[in-house]
Structures are given as structure tokens and as C-alpha cells.
Amino acid sequence: MAISRSFGTIRGVLFDIDDTLVDLEYAMTTALREVSEHLLPGLDQAGWAKFGRIFTHETTHFYDRYLAGELTFNEQRLLRGRAALGHFGVELEEGEASQAWVADYHQRQVAYVRAFSDVAGVLDALDAAGVPYGAVSNNVHDYQRAKLDGAGLDRIKILVGTDTVGAAKPEPAIYLEGVRLLGSTPGETLYVGDNRLLDAEGATAAGLVGVWLNRTGEVVEDFAGRQVDSLSALLLQAPALEPNSL
């Protein structure tokens, strides 16, 4: 058994991808700054932090519209960029300028995607224990497949995207497809992700063992579910060895 007994009997593990397995926020904010520095000359560090927050956290309603089929992926990305730039009084022009900004951002963001440092050890432990694992993501399969492979996580073979079953988190069908592919049962499948609502609570509502990966130590007083501060905290910890007495 690789997983801590505090989670019960676990025979399969599913992970969210973005900001759970890969540090997407780092990739996004770094690429954003590089493609926008010529538009925001002289912006200080606090300004860049605000710029990044707007794009990554304050404009997610555009991503929700993408999931609902109202926008294409690039359209939601461009609208988020326009909102972030607009906060600083910069208008991203229509046409070639906008398309060039999106294309440049995409190329740079992909290059900066990397796995968190705690991922390899957890996957090694699951492999050693023979516990199957996979990923369930609120993005399309092929885009996330390329992201995992680019981050050196090609050993994650099972991947469910929003287009796999035509559903997005927190709809039960998307989690349950991951369970089916693992060959486990919902109650014996751990689902781990950084989004408290979509990952911990959504998976739990679907019958899985949902866990909130709270890397930043955010305090939510009314959250009574399971949470960990790192992926390593999921693992069964070996007891400390007592020093030999002479």
C-alpha cells in the first residue's frame, strides 16, 4: 500500500493536471510577462503580479464560457489577455496584433510548463506498489496529453479530458470515466487537485475520495473535507527508525 491509511483502502489514484501535477501558473505568468513587456514598459513587480492575477484568477469566467462551448480556447485566452492589459490602460488591437500576441504567448507558455518537484516521487511510489493512476482534466484530451508529455509525465497513460465523455468537472461523469479506466471503484479511488470546489468537493460528490491539494495553505473555515499541502503527504510514511541502543 503506497497511500496513507488515513484515506481508507485506495486501489487507484486520479490527479488533476494544471497546478496539481504541473506548475501552470508559473508557466502562464512568466510567458505573459515576456509577451507583454513591450506593451507595459516600466511596470513594477507589484504591477506584474497584479497583471498575472487578473489573467490567471480573475478572468476564469471566460474559461467557463469555453467549457460551455461559447468560446474557442484561443478566444477565451485573448479575452483574458485583453482584460489584464485593459486594467493598465492598454488595448490589444484586433486582427494580426491580437493573433500574434496569442501565438507568441502559447509558444512561450508551453516551453515553461514543468512538473512540480513532488510528482515524480509519488508516481514512483504508486508504480512500486502497483497502484494504477491517471489524470482527469477540465481541458481537452490532446492538449493535456501534449502538456503532460512536455513536462516529462508521459508515464501517465490514463487521461480523461472534457471531450472524452462530453462533460466537465464537477459533473460526475468525467470523474467516473477515470475510475472506469483505472479499473477501480469510486469509493476506492483517490482524486487529488488544487481546486477545492471542482476537485475535492466535486470528486467527493461523485463518490470518489476527494482531496484538496492546498499548496499555499489557504484557510477556508467551512471546508471539512480532506486536504494535503503536498502530493508527498498522500503517501504512507515509513515509521522513523529508532537508534540502536548500545
C-alpha positions in Angstrom: 0.0 0.0 0.0 1.5 3.3 -1.1 -1.3 5.7 0.0 -1.7 6.8 3.7 -4.2 4.6 5.5 -6.0 7.8 6.6 -7.7 7.8 3.2 -9.1 4.3 3.6 -8.5 1.5 1.2 -7.3 3.1 -2.1 -6.9 1.0 -5.2 -6.5 3.8 -7.8 -5.5 7.4 -7.9 -6.6 10.2 -10.2 -5.0 13.6 -10.4 -6.0 17.0 -11.7 -3.3 18.3 -14.0 -3.0 22.1 -14.0 -1.4 23.4 -10.8 -1.6 19.9 -9.4 0.9 17.9 -11.5 2.3 20.8 -13.5 3.0 24.4 -12.4 0.8 26.1 -14.9 0.6 29.3 -13.0 4.4 29.8 -13.3 4.3 29.0 -17.0 1.4 31.4 -17.6 2.7 34.3 -15.6 6.3 34.0 -17.0 5.1 33.8 -20.6 2.6 36.7 -20.0 5.3 39.0 -18.9 7.6 38.1 -21.8 5.0 38.7 -24.4 3.6 41.9 -22.8 6.7 43.8 -21.6 6.8 45.9 -24.8 3.1 46.9 -24.1 3.7 47.8 -20.4 7.2 49.4 -20.3 8.3 50.3 -16.8 5.7 48.3 -15.0 7.0 47.4 -11.5 7.0 44.0 -9.8 3.7 44.6 -8.0 2.1 45.6 -11.3 3.3 42.4 -13.0 1.9 40.4 -10.0 -1.5 42.1 -10.5 -1.3 41.5 -14.2 -0.7 37.8 -13.6 -3.5 37.5 -11.0 -6.0 39.1 -13.4 -5.1 36.6 -16.2 -4.9 33.5 -14.0 -7.5 34.0 -11.3 -9.8 37.0 -12.0 -10.9 36.2 -15.6 -11.7 32.5 -15.2 -15.3 33.2 -16.2 -14.0 33.3 -19.8 -12.6 29.8 -19.4 -16.0 28.7 -18.0 -17.5 30.0 -21.3 -15.0 28.0 -23.2 -16.0 24.9 -21.3 -19.7 25.7 -22.1 -18.9 25.9 -25.8 -19.5 29.6 -26.1 -15.8 30.5 -26.9 -12.9 28.8 -28.5 -9.8 28.1 -26.4 -7.9 30.9 -28.1 -10.8 33.3 -27.8 -11.0 32.9 -24.1 -7.2 33.3 -23.8 -7.4 36.5 -25.8 -10.2 37.9 -23.8 -8.3 37.2 -20.6 -5.2 39.0 -22.1 -7.3 42.0 -23.1 -8.8 42.2 -19.6 -5.4 42.1 -17.9 -3.9 44.7 -20.3 -7.0 46.8 -20.1 -6.5 47.1 -16.4 -3.4 49.1 -17.1 -5.0 51.1 -19.9 -3.6 49.1 -22.8 -5.9 48.0 -25.6 -4.8 44.9 -27.6 -5.7 45.7 -31.2 -7.9 43.4 -33.2 -6.5 41.4 -36.1 -2.9 40.5 -36.6 -1.7 42.1 -33.4 -4.0 40.0 -31.3 -3.3 36.8 -33.1 0.4 37.4 -32.8 0.1 38.0 -29.1 -1.8 34.8 -28.6 0.5 32.7 -30.7 3.6 34.1 -29.0 2.1 33.6 -25.6 1.2 30.0 -26.4 4.7 29.1 -27.7 6.3 30.5 -24.6 3.8 29.1 -22.1 4.3 25.6 -23.4 8.0 25.9 -23.1 7.8 26.9 -19.4 5.4 24.1 -18.3 7.1 21.9 -15.8 6.2 19.2 -13.2 6.2 20.1 -9.5 9.1 18.6 -7.6 6.9 16.2 -5.6 5.3 14.5 -8.6 8.0 12.0 -9.5 8.3 10.6 -6.0 4.6 10.0 -5.7 4.3 8.3 -9.1 7.4 6.2 -8.3 5.7 5.0 -5.1 2.5 4.2 -6.9 4.4 2.3 -9.5 6.3 0.3 -6.9 3.0 -0.6 -5.1 1.2 -1.5 -8.3 -1.5 1.2 -7.8 -2.9 2.4 -11.1 -3.1 6.1 -11.7 -4.3 8.7 -14.2 -5.4 12.2 -14.8 -8.8 13.9 -15.2 -8.7 17.5 -16.5 -11.1 20.3 -17.4 -9.5 20.7 -20.8 -9.5 18.6 -24.0 -7.6 15.4 -24.1 -5.0 16.1 -26.8 -4.0 19.5 -25.4 -3.4 18.0 -22.0 -1.7 14.9 -23.4 0.9 17.2 -25.0 1.2 19.1 -21.8 1.9 16.0 -19.7 4.4 14.7 -22.3 6.2 18.0 -22.5 6.5 18.1 -18.7 8.1 14.6 -18.7 5.0 12.9 -17.4 4.4 10.6 -20.3 4.1 7.7 -17.9 0.7 8.9 -17.0 -1.2 6.8 -19.7 -4.8 7.2 -18.5 -6.1 10.7 -19.3 -9.7 11.9 -19.4 -10.4 15.3 -20.9 -13.6 17.3 -21.3 -14.1 15.9 -24.8 -13.6 12.3 -23.7 -17.2 12.0 -22.3 -18.6 15.4 -23.2 -18.6 16.5 -19.6 -16.5 18.8 -17.4 -15.9 18.9 -13.6 -17.8 18.9 -11.4 -20.1 16.7 -13.5 -19.8 13.1 -12.1 -19.4 11.5 -15.5 -15.9 12.9 -16.0 -14.5 11.5 -12.7 -16.3 8.2 -13.2 -14.7 7.7 -16.6 -11.4 8.0 -14.9 -12.4 5.4 -12.4 -13.6 3.1 -15.1 -10.3 3.3 -17.0 -8.4 2.6 -13.8 -10.5 -0.5 -13.2 -11.2 0.5 -9.6 -14.4 1.6 -7.8 -15.3 5.2 -6.9 -15.1 4.6 -3.2 -11.6 3.2 -3.5 -10.3 5.9 -5.9 -8.4 9.0 -4.6 -9.0 12.1 -6.6 -6.5 14.9 -5.9 -6.5 18.5 -7.2 -5.7 22.1 -6.3 -9.3 23.4 -6.9 -11.3 22.9 -3.7 -14.7 23.0 -5.4 -14.0 21.1 -8.6 -11.5 18.6 -7.3 -12.1 17.8 -3.6 -15.8 18.6 -3.4 -16.7 17.6 -6.9 -15.0 14.3 -6.8 -16.4 13.5 -3.3 -19.9 14.3 -4.6 -19.3 11.8 -7.4 -18.4 9.1 -4.9 -14.6 9.3 -5.0 -12.3 10.1 -2.2 -11.7 13.8 -3.0 -8.6 15.6 -1.7 -7.8 19.3 -1.9 -4.1 19.9 -2.7 -3.7 23.2 -0.8 -0.1 24.0 -1.6 -0.4 27.6 -0.4 -2.0 26.9 3.0 -5.2 28.8 2.2 -7.6 28.8 5.2 -11.3 28.0 4.4 -13.1 27.7 7.7 -16.2 25.9 6.4 -14.2 23.3 4.5 -14.4 20.0 6.3 -13.1 17.7 3.6 -9.7 16.1 3.2 -6.7 18.3 2.3 -2.9 18.0 2.0 -0.2 20.6 1.5 1.8 18.5 -1.0 1.5 15.4 -3.1 4.0 13.7 -0.9 1.6 13.9 2.0 -0.6 11.4 0.3 1.9 8.6 0.8 2.2 6.1 3.6 5.1 7.4 5.7 7.6 4.8 6.9 8.0 4.8 10.6 11.1 6.5 12.0 13.9 4.1 12.9 14.9 4.0 16.5 18.6 4.5 17.0 20.4 1.3 18.1 21.0 1.3 21.9 24.3 0.0 23.0 
